[in-house]
Amino acid sequence: MPKQKQTNQYLHEVAITAIVIKDGHYLITKRSPNKKRFPNMWTVPGGKLETKDYLALPKDTKDYWYNVLERTLKREVKEEVGINIENVEYLTSLATVHADGSPSLVISCVANYKSGKIKLQKDESDDFTWATLKEAKKYDLIDGIYDELVMAENQRKGKKTEWKRH
């Protein structure tokens, strides 16, 4: 991977993802073939934090906006797959530097399905399924996603764990 000098070592692309649970099944989606990163691979819905997710809103305190990530995640899931989620909880975080030199921080969460019918945003995903943990293992998931699903399964059972390879 070519090294590129960053002008601001603190500036990261921030994304947030949701492992959505419905009746003991996890929503996984297949990324569209036109996606720059991980085309045709299976993943969970989510997206990037944008300043528009809070700048137009009144601050919750004198200096801060609260629930920014939760609000962003609910918006992204609604846009990408057409459903509403609730009870967003932190699961884990991951970071990478993409081939183009962009550093990225991803915050992975677990959320419950609330309402709505799946309607895929075609430029994002072209297929979906609700899978059990065992079924999910059979899909071509982005590396690390299955291990996050195992964490989510453990969290559902009241056992909090850190990410590790399964």
Secondary structure, 3 states (H helix, E strand, C coil): CCCCCCCCCCCCEEEEEEEEEECCEEEEEEECCCCCCCCCCEECCEEECCHHHCCCCCCCCCCCCCCHHHHHHHHHHHHHHCCEEEEEEEEEEEEEECCCCCEEEEEEEEEEEEECCCCCCCCCEEEEEEECHHHHCCCCECCCHHHHHHHHHHHHCCCCCCCCCC
